[in-house]
Amino acid sequence: MDTPRGTIFSREDADKQFGLPLLSLEIKNEIIYDCLSKSTGFVMFNIMDNAVCILDNKRNPLLPASKSVKPEVVFKTFDIEIVNKLITSGNQPVTFVESRADNVISLTNGNSTLELGSPCPPWCG
């Protein structure tokens, strides 16, 4: 896939364009960095059972590591480089994984929000 998985917006612009978060779960950046180090190219995020779930680029569970995920469950994929840029630009010790209307999953750190991830399935490669 040549198109970047994810775009960083100001939090204000993301809220205007995608609506306010319906659910927002905090996760320490160290946990995200650990997950990023175990994947190649991109990672996948979702919220399941009111908890953050992260998969690697092959849909193997990273957080929680014991989570079983059915193949048809849609996750949002974000390029590792763009997730790193979000955390760096946001400059806060925690990131929020957010669920918005229309099955939108976003990540927010400080005043920056990452959105427009690709859905997997169908675009998992």
DRENPA-3360 file (N, C-alpha, C; in nm, 2 decimals, always signed):
BEGIN
1 = MDTPRGTI = +0.08/-0.12/+0.00/+0.00/+0.00/+0.00/+0.09/+0.12/+0.00 ~ +0.08/+0.21/-0.10/+0.16/+0.33/-0.11/+0.10/+0.45/-0.04 ~ -0.03/+0.45/-0.02/-0.09/+0.56/+0.05/-0.06/+0.55/+0.20 ~ -0.02/+0.66/+0.27/+0.01/+0.66/+0.41/-0.12/+0.61/+0.49 ~ -0.09/+0.53/+0.59/-0.20/+0.49/+0.68/-0.21/+0.59/+0.79 ~ -0.29/+0.69/+0.78/-0.31/+0.79/+0.88/-0.26/+0.92/+0.85 ~ -0.34/+1.02/+0.90/-0.30/+1.16/+0.88/-0.32/+1.23/+1.02 ~ -0.23/+1.32/+1.05/-0.23/+1.39/+1.18/-0.30/+1.53/+1.16;
9 = FSREDADK = -0.40/+1.55/+1.24/-0.48/+1.67/+1.24/-0.46/+1.74/+1.38 ~ -0.50/+1.87/+1.38/-0.51/+1.93/+1.52/-0.63/+1.87/+1.58 ~ -0.63/+1.86/+1.71/-0.74/+1.80/+1.78/-0.87/+1.87/+1.75 ~ -0.86/+2.00/+1.74/-0.98/+2.08/+1.71/-1.04/+2.05/+1.57 ~ -0.95/+2.03/+1.47/-0.99/+2.00/+1.34/-1.05/+1.86/+1.33 ~ -0.99/+1.77/+1.40/-1.04/+1.63/+1.41/-1.18/+1.62/+1.47 ~ -1.20/+1.70/+1.57/-1.33/+1.70/+1.64/-1.43/+1.75/+1.55 ~ -1.40/+1.86/+1.47/-1.49/+1.92/+1.37/-1.52/+1.82/+1.26;
17 = QFGLPLLS = -1.42/+1.75/+1.21/-1.44/+1.67/+1.09/-1.50/+1.53/+1.12 ~ -1.46/+1.47/+1.24/-1.50/+1.34/+1.27/-1.59/+1.33/+1.39 ~ -1.62/+1.44/+1.45/-1.71/+1.44/+1.57/-1.63/+1.41/+1.69 ~ -1.69/+1.44/+1.81/-1.62/+1.43/+1.93/-1.61/+1.28/+1.97 ~ -1.51/+1.24/+2.04/-1.49/+1.10/+2.08/-1.61/+1.05/+2.17 ~ -1.66/+0.93/+2.14/-1.77/+0.87/+2.22/-1.71/+0.80/+2.34 ~ -1.58/+0.75/+2.32/-1.51/+0.68/+2.42/-1.36/+0.71/+2.40 ~ -1.29/+0.74/+2.51/-1.15/+0.77/+2.50/-1.08/+0.70/+2.61;
25 = LEIKNEII = -0.98/+0.61/+2.57/-0.91/+0.53/+2.67/-0.76/+0.57/+2.66 ~ -0.71/+0.59/+2.78/-0.57/+0.64/+2.80/-0.47/+0.52/+2.79 ~ -0.36/+0.54/+2.73/-0.25/+0.43/+2.72/-0.12/+0.50/+2.73 ~ -0.03/+0.45/+2.81/+0.10/+0.51/+2.82/+0.18/+0.49/+2.69 ~ +0.26/+0.59/+2.66/+0.33/+0.59/+2.53/+0.43/+0.47/+2.54 ~ +0.49/+0.44/+2.65/+0.58/+0.33/+2.66/+0.52/+0.20/+2.61 ~ +0.39/+0.18/+2.64/+0.32/+0.06/+2.60/+0.31/+0.06/+2.44 ~ +0.27/+0.18/+2.39/+0.26/+0.19/+2.24/+0.40/+0.16/+2.18;
33 = YDCLSKST = +0.50/+0.23/+2.23/+0.64/+0.21/+2.17/+0.67/+0.06/+2.17 ~ +0.64/-0.01/+2.28/+0.67/-0.15/+2.29/+0.60/-0.23/+2.18 ~ +0.47/-0.20/+2.16/+0.40/-0.26/+2.05/+0.45/-0.23/+1.91 ~ +0.49/-0.10/+1.89/+0.55/-0.06/+1.76/+0.68/-0.14/+1.73 ~ +0.75/-0.17/+1.84/+0.88/-0.24/+1.82/+0.86/-0.39/+1.78 ~ +0.74/-0.44/+1.80/+0.71/-0.58/+1.76/+0.64/-0.59/+1.63 ~ +0.63/-0.49/+1.56/+0.56/-0.49/+1.43/+0.65/-0.44/+1.32 ~ +0.60/-0.45/+1.19/+0.68/-0.40/+1.08/+0.59/-0.32/+0.99;
41 = GFVMFNIM = +0.62/-0.19/+0.97/+0.55/-0.10/+0.88/+0.43/-0.03/+0.94 ~ +0.34/-0.11/+1.00/+0.22/-0.05/+1.06/+0.17/-0.14/+1.17 ~ +0.08/-0.08/+1.25/+0.01/-0.15/+1.36/-0.14/-0.12/+1.35 ~ -0.22/-0.20/+1.42/-0.37/-0.19/+1.41/-0.42/-0.16/+1.55 ~ -0.52/-0.07/+1.55/-0.59/-0.03/+1.68/-0.74/-0.05/+1.67 ~ -0.79/-0.09/+1.78/-0.94/-0.09/+1.80/-0.97/-0.08/+1.95 ~ -1.09/-0.07/+1.98/-1.14/-0.07/+2.12/-1.24/-0.19/+2.12 ~ -1.21/-0.29/+2.21/-1.30/-0.40/+2.22/-1.32/-0.43/+2.37;
49 = DNAVCILD = -1.45/-0.45/+2.41/-1.48/-0.47/+2.55/-1.43/-0.36/+2.64 ~ -1.44/-0.23/+2.59/-1.39/-0.12/+2.66/-1.24/-0.12/+2.70 ~ -1.16/-0.18/+2.61/-1.02/-0.19/+2.63/-0.95/-0.17/+2.50 ~ -0.83/-0.11/+2.50/-0.75/-0.09/+2.38/-0.69/-0.22/+2.34 ~ -0.71/-0.25/+2.21/-0.65/-0.37/+2.15/-0.55/-0.32/+2.04 ~ -0.43/-0.38/+2.03/-0.34/-0.35/+1.93/-0.29/-0.48/+1.87 ~ -0.29/-0.48/+1.74/-0.24/-0.59/+1.66/-0.11/-0.55/+1.58 ~ -0.03/-0.65/+1.55/+0.09/-0.62/+1.46/+0.04/-0.62/+1.32;
57 = NKRNPLLP = +0.14/-0.61/+1.23/+0.10/-0.60/+1.08/+0.05/-0.73/+1.03 ~ +0.06/-0.84/+1.10/+0.00/-0.97/+1.06/-0.12/-1.01/+1.14 ~ -0.18/-0.92/+1.21/-0.30/-0.93/+1.30/-0.27/-1.02/+1.42 ~ -0.15/-1.03/+1.46/-0.12/-1.10/+1.58/-0.14/-1.00/+1.70 ~ -0.20/-1.05/+1.81/-0.23/-0.96/+1.92/-0.10/-0.92/+1.99 ~ -0.09/-0.79/+2.02/+0.02/-0.73/+2.09/-0.03/-0.68/+2.23 ~ -0.15/-0.63/+2.23/-0.21/-0.57/+2.36/-0.36/-0.60/+2.35 ~ -0.42/-0.67/+2.44/-0.34/-0.77/+2.53/-0.29/-0.88/+2.45;
65 = ASKSVKPE = -0.18/-0.94/+2.48/-0.11/-1.04/+2.41/-0.19/-1.17/+2.40 ~ -0.28/-1.19/+2.49/-0.36/-1.31/+2.49/-0.50/-1.29/+2.42 ~ -0.52/-1.18/+2.37/-0.65/-1.15/+2.30/-0.67/-1.23/+2.18 ~ -0.78/-1.29/+2.16/-0.82/-1.37/+2.04/-0.91/-1.28/+1.96 ~ -0.87/-1.25/+1.83/-0.94/-1.16/+1.75/-0.99/-1.24/+1.62 ~ -1.12/-1.23/+1.60/-1.17/-1.30/+1.48/-1.12/-1.22/+1.35 ~ -1.10/-1.30/+1.24/-1.05/-1.23/+1.12/-1.14/-1.12/+1.06 ~ -1.27/-1.13/+1.09/-1.36/-1.03/+1.03/-1.37/-0.91/+1.11;
73 = VVFKTFDI = -1.31/-0.90/+1.23/-1.32/-0.78/+1.31/-1.23/-0.67/+1.25 ~ -1.29/-0.56/+1.22/-1.22/-0.45/+1.15/-1.13/-0.37/+1.25 ~ -1.00/-0.36/+1.22/-0.91/-0.27/+1.30/-0.87/-0.16/+1.21 ~ -0.83/-0.04/+1.27/-0.77/+0.06/+1.19/-0.62/+0.05/+1.19 ~ -0.56/+0.06/+1.07/-0.41/+0.05/+1.06/-0.35/+0.19/+1.04 ~ -0.24/+0.20/+1.11/-0.16/+0.33/+1.11/-0.02/+0.30/+1.09 ~ +0.05/+0.37/+1.00/+0.19/+0.35/+0.98/+0.27/+0.38/+1.11 ~ +0.37/+0.30/+1.14/+0.45/+0.31/+1.27/+0.51/+0.45/+1.27;
81 = EIVNKLIT = +0.56/+0.50/+1.15/+0.63/+0.63/+1.15/+0.53/+0.74/+1.18 ~ +0.41/+0.73/+1.14/+0.31/+0.83/+1.17/+0.27/+0.83/+1.32 ~ +0.25/+0.71/+1.38/+0.22/+0.70/+1.52/+0.34/+0.76/+1.60 ~ +0.46/+0.73/+1.56/+0.57/+0.80/+1.63/+0.57/+0.95/+1.62 ~ +0.54/+1.00/+1.50/+0.53/+1.14/+1.48/+0.42/+1.20/+1.57 ~ +0.31/+1.14/+1.58/+0.20/+1.18/+1.67/+0.24/+1.20/+1.81 ~ +0.31/+1.10/+1.86/+0.35/+1.10/+2.00/+0.46/+1.21/+2.02 ~ +0.55/+1.22/+1.93/+0.65/+1.32/+1.94/+0.59/+1.46/+1.94;
89 = SGNQPVTF = +0.50/+1.49/+1.84/+0.44/+1.62/+1.82/+0.35/+1.65/+1.94 ~ +0.28/+1.55/+1.99/+0.19/+1.58/+2.10/+0.26/+1.61/+2.23 ~ +0.38/+1.55/+2.25/+0.46/+1.57/+2.36/+0.40/+1.55/+2.50 ~ +0.31/+1.45/+2.51/+0.25/+1.41/+2.63/+0.29/+1.27/+2.67 ~ +0.29/+1.23/+2.79/+0.33/+1.09/+2.83/+0.23/+0.99/+2.80 ~ +0.11/+1.03/+2.77/+0.00/+0.93/+2.74/-0.07/+0.97/+2.61 ~ -0.12/+0.87/+2.54/-0.20/+0.88/+2.42/-0.34/+0.83/+2.45 ~ -0.44/+0.89/+2.38/-0.58/+0.84/+2.40/-0.62/+0.77/+2.27;
97 = VESRADNV = -0.67/+0.65/+2.29/-0.73/+0.58/+2.17/-0.88/+0.61/+2.18 ~ -0.93/+0.66/+2.07/-1.07/+0.71/+2.08/-1.16/+0.64/+1.98 ~ -1.28/+0.62/+2.02/-1.39/+0.57/+1.93/-1.48/+0.69/+1.90 ~ -1.50/+0.71/+1.77/-1.59/+0.82/+1.73/-1.71/+0.75/+1.65 ~ -1.80/+0.84/+1.61/-1.92/+0.79/+1.53/-1.87/+0.72/+1.40 ~ -1.95/+0.63/+1.35/-1.92/+0.56/+1.22/-1.80/+0.47/+1.23 ~ -1.77/+0.41/+1.34/-1.66/+0.32/+1.36/-1.53/+0.38/+1.34 ~ -1.51/+0.51/+1.36/-1.39/+0.58/+1.35/-1.30/+0.56/+1.47;
105 = ISLTNGNS = -1.18/+0.52/+1.45/-1.08/+0.50/+1.56/-0.97/+0.61/+1.54 ~ -0.95/+0.68/+1.64/-0.84/+0.79/+1.63/-0.75/+0.78/+1.75 ~ -0.63/+0.83/+1.74/-0.53/+0.84/+1.85/-0.51/+0.99/+1.87 ~ -0.51/+1.03/+2.00/-0.48/+1.17/+2.03/-0.37/+1.18/+2.13 ~ -0.27/+1.27/+2.11/-0.17/+1.30/+2.20/-0.15/+1.45/+2.20 ~ -0.18/+1.51/+2.32/-0.17/+1.66/+2.33/-0.28/+1.72/+2.24 ~ -0.23/+1.81/+2.15/-0.33/+1.88/+2.06/-0.33/+1.82/+1.92 ~ -0.27/+1.70/+1.91/-0.27/+1.63/+1.78/-0.35/+1.50/+1.78;
113 = TLELGSPC = -0.42/+1.48/+1.67/-0.50/+1.36/+1.65/-0.47/+1.29/+1.52 ~ -0.45/+1.16/+1.53/-0.42/+1.08/+1.42/-0.55/+1.01/+1.37 ~ -0.58/+1.02/+1.25/-0.71/+0.97/+1.19/-0.68/+0.92/+1.05 ~ -0.78/+0.87/+0.98/-0.77/+0.83/+0.84/-0.69/+0.70/+0.83 ~ -0.69/+0.62/+0.93/-0.62/+0.49/+0.92/-0.70/+0.40/+0.82 ~ -0.63/+0.30/+0.76/-0.70/+0.21/+0.67/-0.77/+0.10/+0.74 ~ -0.89/+0.06/+0.70/-0.95/-0.05/+0.77/-0.89/-0.19/+0.73 ~ -0.88/-0.28/+0.83/-0.83/-0.41/+0.80/-0.93/-0.51/+0.87;
121 = PPWCG = -1.00/-0.60/+0.80/-1.01/-0.60/+0.66/-1.09/-0.48/+0.60 ~ -1.08/-0.45/+0.48/-1.02/-0.53/+0.37/-0.87/-0.50/+0.34 ~ -0.82/-0.39/+0.38/-0.68/-0.35/+0.34/-0.59/-0.38/+0.45 ~ -0.54/-0.51/+0.45/-0.45/-0.56/+0.56/-0.31/-0.57/+0.52 ~ -0.27/-0.55/+0.40/-0.13/-0.57/+0.35/-0.05/-0.45/+0.34;
% end
